[in-house]
Amino acid sequence: MKVYVPSPLASYTQEATTVEATGSTVGELLDDLDRRYPGIRFRIVSEQDRIRRHIRIFVNLEEVRSLTAPLRPADELMIVGALSGG
C-alpha cells in the first residue's frame, strides 16, 4: 500500500516521500517500513509501543491512534509530524 512520509523522515527513505509497505495493521505496516528503512519506526513509535505524541497517522484521510488499527491493501497511509516553534 502507498505510504506518505513527511519530509523530516525522508532521510530514512532515501529522500522518498511516498513509499510502498505491507501489513494488515498499522503496527505491521510500520514493522515492514522499518525492515525496508531501518530506524524509521523508532521515530514514529515510542518505547512503550505507542504512536508518538507529535506524530499523526491517517488511513484514507482518517486519523488512527492505535497500532492495531486494521488496514486493507488498497488503503493509503499518511504519516504527519507536528510542527512546533515560535
C-alpha positions, -999 to 999 in steps of 0.1 A, spaced: 0 0 0 11 36 -5 26 54 25 32 91 25 63 100 46 68 135 60 99 154 48 116 152 83 116 114 80 126 112 43 162 108 52 153 72 63 136 65 29 164 78 6 145 111 4 114 95 -10 82 110 4 60 82 -10 69 45 -4 52 11 -5 47 -12 25 25 -40 36 7 -51 67 -28 -60 80 -25 -34 108 -7 -1 113 18 -18 135 26 -45 110 30 -18 83 54 1 105 74 -30 111 76 -36 73 87 0 68 114 -5 94 127 -36 76 129 -16 44 141 16 60 159 8 93 153 32 121 121 49 108 98 31 132 116 44 163 108 80 151 71 71 149 65 47 178 77 52 214 95 26 236 61 19 251 49 8 217 26 38 212 24 63 184 45 93 195 26 124 206 39 146 179 31 121 151 -3 117 135 -12 87 113 -41 89 88 -56 60 69 -75 72 39 -75 107 55 -90 94 88 -68 97 119 -59 65 137 -42 64 171 -37 26 175 -11 3 161 -38 -24 160 -60 -4 135 -67 -27 106 -55 -20 71 -66 -32 36 -43 -35 6 -60 -6 -12 -56 18 18 -33 48 18 -15 57 50 -1 92 57 24 100 85 23 136 96 48 152 121 36 181 142 54 214 137 65 235 167 85 265 173 79 302 177 
